[in-house]
Amino acid sequence: MDAWIISIGNEMLIGKVVNTNLSWLGRKLTLLGYRVRAALTVMDECEDIKWAFNTAKQRGAKVIISTGGLGPTFDDMTSKCLSEAFNMNWVLNEKALEMVKKKYIEMGLELTDHRIKMAKMPEGAEPLWNPLGTAPGIMMDVEGTLIFSLPGVPSEMMAIFEESIEPILRKIGPKIEFVEGEIVSRGLPESTIAPIIEKVMGRHRVYIKSHPQGKELGIPVQIIHIQSSSLNLSEAREELERAREDLINELTRIGAKIEVK
């Protein structure tokens, strides 16, 4: 199943921001068994945004994931342009409005027109809860193509993907064998082990995520989750073990105490 990734934002095209969302989504989709056919990066211009969605749809994408342009400012226009791309009405989604309202009530802030804008979506779309930010994600089915639109803030994008989108893609996607494992690293803060994790992911077909359990500047403890996938279960297990051994060696070399779970 072909997947396309659309990145929206001037900041990437002028070199101000490195597009880490693209590499993260590419790895995630690949591990889920999807073929990432193409990635497009476009400006905050409605005609360009519509062109990107239409191009992906016309070229046979079964899954389209966009990032960026869901916030409250004037140049956050992904939702409106997505509606126009597929000739849909852009309407206030009541479920999304409740999500946005809940966020601002918790912060003690009023619900202004600019904030309400984040609850407007293509008619019939399903809002996706954003556990870390204020703008809900968007899910819609356009003639058999699943489209997900996510915020550009990496932490928010990843949280919505892992909580709401990954279970859906696992269910409808290719029959892939998944294996998972964990190690516990003691003595090094997450900021120190982050580049090691990136290095190991670059050498293996795995996804690795750290979960801090202790204080960053106290006695840090990291539970590190490793995931591998393949059409063949034994291949997935072998790749997981290679990556785990590599990670343990790298972390031990810089002073971590490792426990294998």
C-alpha positions as CSV (number, residue, x, y, z in Angstrom):
1,M,0.0,0.0,0.0
2,D,1.5,3.3,-1.1
3,A,1.7,6.2,1.4
4,W,2.6,9.8,0.7
5,I,3.8,12.4,3.1
6,I,3.1,16.1,2.7
7,S,5.0,18.7,4.7
8,I,3.5,22.2,4.8
9,G,5.5,25.2,5.9
10,N,7.7,28.0,4.5
11,E,10.2,27.4,7.4
12,M,11.4,24.2,5.9
13,L,11.8,25.5,2.4
14,I,13.9,28.5,3.5
15,G,16.1,26.2,5.5
16,K,15.1,27.6,8.9
17,V,13.8,24.3,10.2
18,V,15.0,20.7,9.4
19,N,12.1,18.5,8.4
20,T,12.5,15.8,11.1
21,N,8.8,14.9,10.8
22,L,9.4,13.5,7.4
23,S,12.1,11.1,8.4
24,W,10.2,10.0,11.5
25,L,7.0,9.3,9.6
26,G,8.9,7.6,6.8
27,R,10.4,5.2,9.3
28,K,7.1,4.6,11.1
29,L,5.2,3.9,7.8
30,T,7.9,1.6,6.5
31,L,7.9,-0.5,9.7
32,L,4.1,-0.7,9.4
33,G,4.5,-2.3,6.0
34,Y,3.6,0.7,3.8
35,R,5.7,1.8,0.8
36,V,6.4,5.5,1.1
37,R,6.1,6.4,-2.5
38,A,6.8,10.1,-2.3
39,A,7.2,13.1,0.0
40,L,6.2,16.7,-1.0
41,T,7.1,19.9,0.8
42,V,5.1,23.0,0.0
43,M,4.7,26.6,1.1
44,D,1.9,28.0,3.2
45,E,0.0,28.8,-0.1
46,C,-3.4,27.3,-0.6
47,E,-2.9,26.5,-4.3
48,D,0.3,24.6,-3.5
49,I,-1.4,22.7,-0.6
50,K,-4.3,21.7,-2.8
51,W,-1.9,20.6,-5.5
52,A,0.0,18.4,-3.1
53,F,-3.1,16.6,-1.8
54,N,-4.6,16.2,-5.3
55,T,-1.3,14.9,-6.7
56,A,-0.9,12.3,-4.0
57,K,-4.6,11.2,-4.5
58,Q,-4.3,11.1,-8.3
59,R,-1.1,9.1,-8.1
60,G,-2.8,6.3,-6.2
61,A,-1.9,7.0,-2.6
62,K,-3.9,4.8,-0.1
63,V,-2.6,6.8,2.8
64,I,-1.7,10.5,2.9
65,I,-0.3,12.1,6.0
66,S,0.3,15.9,6.1
67,T,2.1,17.9,8.8
68,G,1.8,21.6,9.5
69,G,-0.7,24.4,9.2
70,L,-3.3,23.5,11.8
71,G,-2.7,26.3,14.2
72,P,-4.6,29.6,15.0
73,T,-2.6,32.0,12.8
74,F,-3.5,33.5,9.4
75,D,-1.0,31.3,7.6
76,D,-2.3,28.0,9.2
77,M,-4.6,27.1,6.3
78,T,-4.2,23.3,5.8
79,S,-7.7,22.4,7.0
80,K,-9.4,25.0,4.7
81,C,-7.2,24.1,1.7
82,L,-7.8,20.4,2.3
83,S,-11.6,21.1,2.1
84,E,-11.1,23.0,-1.2
85,A,-8.9,20.3,-2.7
86,F,-11.7,17.8,-2.6
87,N,-14.7,20.2,-3.0
88,M,-15.9,19.8,0.6
89,N,-17.5,22.3,2.8
90,W,-15.3,23.8,5.5
91,V,-17.4,23.6,8.7
92,L,-17.1,23.9,12.4
93,N,-16.7,20.4,13.8
94,E,-18.6,20.2,17.1
95,K,-16.5,17.3,18.4
96,A,-13.3,19.2,17.5
97,L,-14.7,22.3,19.2
98,E,-15.1,20.4,22.4
99,M,-11.5,19.3,22.2
100,V,-10.3,22.8,21.7
101,K,-12.6,24.3,24.3
102,K,-11.3,21.7,26.9
103,K,-7.7,22.7,26.3
104,Y,-8.3,26.4,26.7
105,I,-10.5,26.0,29.8
106,E,-7.8,24.0,31.4
107,M,-5.3,26.9,30.7
108,G,-7.8,29.5,31.9
109,L,-7.9,31.2,28.5
110,E,-10.9,32.4,26.5
111,L,-12.1,30.8,23.3
112,T,-11.3,33.4,20.6
113,D,-12.2,33.3,17.0
114,H,-8.6,32.4,16.1
115,R,-8.8,29.4,18.5
116,I,-12.2,28.3,17.3
117,K,-10.7,28.2,13.8
118,M,-8.7,25.1,14.8
119,A,-12.0,23.2,15.2
120,K,-13.0,23.9,11.5
121,M,-12.5,20.9,9.3
122,P,-13.8,19.4,6.0
123,E,-17.4,18.3,6.5
124,G,-17.5,14.7,7.6
125,A,-13.9,14.6,8.9
126,E,-13.1,13.0,12.2
127,P,-11.0,15.0,14.7
128,L,-8.1,13.3,16.4
129,W,-7.3,14.2,20.0
130,N,-4.1,16.1,20.5
131,P,-2.7,15.0,24.0
132,L,0.1,17.6,23.9
133,G,-1.2,20.7,22.1
134,T,-4.4,22.5,21.2
135,A,-5.0,21.8,17.5
136,P,-6.8,18.5,16.9
137,G,-5.6,16.3,14.0
138,I,-7.9,15.5,11.1
139,M,-8.9,12.1,9.6
140,M,-11.0,11.7,6.5
141,D,-11.7,9.1,3.8
142,V,-11.8,10.4,0.2
143,E,-12.9,7.7,-2.2
144,G,-10.8,5.0,-0.4
145,T,-7.8,7.2,0.4
146,L,-7.2,7.8,4.1
147,I,-6.0,11.3,4.8
148,F,-4.5,12.3,8.1
149,S,-3.6,15.9,8.8
150,L,-1.4,16.6,11.8
151,P,0.2,19.6,13.5
152,G,3.8,20.4,12.6
153,V,5.1,20.5,16.1
154,P,7.1,17.2,16.2
155,S,6.0,16.1,19.7
156,E,2.3,16.7,18.9
157,M,2.6,15.0,15.6
158,M,4.2,11.9,17.1
159,A,1.7,11.8,20.0
160,I,-1.3,11.9,17.7
161,F,0.2,9.4,15.3
162,E,1.1,6.8,18.0
163,E,-2.2,7.2,19.9
164,S,-4.7,7.5,17.1
165,I,-3.3,6.7,13.7
166,E,-0.9,3.8,14.2
167,P,-3.6,1.4,15.5
168,I,-5.7,2.2,12.4
169,L,-2.8,1.7,10.0
170,R,-1.8,-1.6,11.6
171,K,-5.4,-2.9,11.2
172,I,-5.9,-2.0,7.6
173,G,-2.3,-2.4,6.3
174,P,-0.2,-5.3,5.1
175,K,0.1,-8.4,7.4
176,I,3.3,-7.6,9.1
177,E,4.9,-9.4,12.0
178,F,5.8,-7.1,14.8
179,V,8.3,-7.9,17.7
180,E,9.1,-5.6,20.6
181,G,11.7,-5.5,23.3
182,E,13.0,-3.3,26.1
183,I,16.2,-2.4,27.9
184,V,16.6,-0.2,31.0
185,S,19.5,2.3,30.9
186,R,20.7,3.8,34.2
187,G,23.0,6.7,34.8
188,L,22.6,8.8,31.6
189,P,20.0,11.5,30.9
190,E,17.7,11.2,27.8
191,S,19.6,14.1,26.1
192,T,22.8,12.1,26.2
193,I,21.3,8.8,24.8
194,A,19.2,10.5,22.1
195,P,22.0,10.7,19.5
196,I,23.0,7.1,20.3
197,I,19.4,6.0,19.6
198,E,19.4,7.9,16.3
199,K,22.7,6.3,15.3
200,V,21.4,2.8,16.0
201,M,18.1,3.4,14.2
202,G,20.1,4.5,11.2
203,R,21.9,1.1,11.1
204,H,18.9,-1.2,11.6
205,R,15.3,-1.5,10.4
206,V,13.8,-0.7,13.8
207,Y,12.1,2.1,15.7
208,I,13.4,3.0,19.2
209,K,11.8,5.3,21.7
210,S,13.1,6.2,25.2
211,H,10.8,6.8,28.2
212,P,12.5,8.7,31.0
213,Q,11.7,7.4,34.5
214,G,14.0,9.5,36.6
215,K,15.1,13.1,36.7
216,E,17.1,14.4,33.8
217,L,19.7,15.9,36.1
218,G,19.3,13.5,39.0
219,I,19.8,9.8,38.7
220,P,18.3,9.2,35.3
221,V,16.6,6.0,34.3
222,Q,15.4,5.4,30.8
223,I,13.2,2.5,29.7
224,I,14.1,2.1,26.0
225,H,11.5,0.4,23.8
226,I,12.6,-1.2,20.5
227,Q,10.3,-2.4,17.7
228,S,11.0,-4.3,14.6
229,S,8.8,-5.6,11.8
230,S,9.0,-7.9,8.8
231,L,6.9,-10.2,6.7
232,N,8.8,-13.0,8.3
233,L,8.7,-13.3,12.1
234,S,12.2,-14.8,12.5
235,E,13.7,-11.9,10.4
236,A,11.9,-9.4,12.6
237,R,13.3,-11.1,15.8
238,E,16.8,-11.3,14.4
239,E,16.8,-7.6,13.4
240,L,15.5,-6.7,16.9
241,E,18.3,-8.6,18.6
242,R,20.9,-7.1,16.3
243,A,19.7,-3.6,17.1
244,R,19.4,-4.3,20.8
245,E,22.9,-5.6,21.0
246,D,24.2,-2.6,19.1
247,L,22.4,-0.2,21.4
248,I,23.6,-1.9,24.5
249,N,27.2,-1.8,23.3
250,E,26.9,1.9,22.4
251,L,25.3,2.9,25.7
252,T,27.7,0.8,27.8
253,R,30.6,2.4,26.0
254,I,29.6,5.8,27.3
255,G,28.9,4.7,30.9
256,A,25.3,3.5,31.1
257,K,24.3,0.5,33.3
258,I,22.1,-1.7,31.2
259,E,19.4,-4.2,32.2
260,V,17.7,-6.3,29.6
261,K,14.0,-6.9,30.1
